Amino acid sequence: MQAPPEILRVHARRVACDGSGHGISAALGHPRVFLEIDEHGYVDCGYCDRRFVLEGGPADTPDNVTKPDISSGASL
C-alpha cells in the first residue's frame, strides 16, 4: 500500500478539496468536491489523494498513513 501524498488534519467532518495549495493554484487543481468524514475519522480525495483526518477522531494517530483509502464520502 502506498502512503497518501498529503495528510491534512481538519476540525470539521465536511471538507472541500480543489487540489490547490503548495504552489498549485485552484485553476490548475481539480474540480471542487465536498467530502464527508465518516466513523473511520478520515476521507481521501478521489482526484488528488489528499487525506483529510478529523482532529481527535479515531484516525488521528501516527499510523493513519497505513489505513486503506476511503473516498466513499465524496459528493459533487
ABEGO torsion letter per residue (X at the ends): XBBBABBBBBABABBBBAGBEGGBBAAABBBBBBBBBBAAGBBBBAAAGBBBBBBGBAABBAAAAABBBBAAABBX
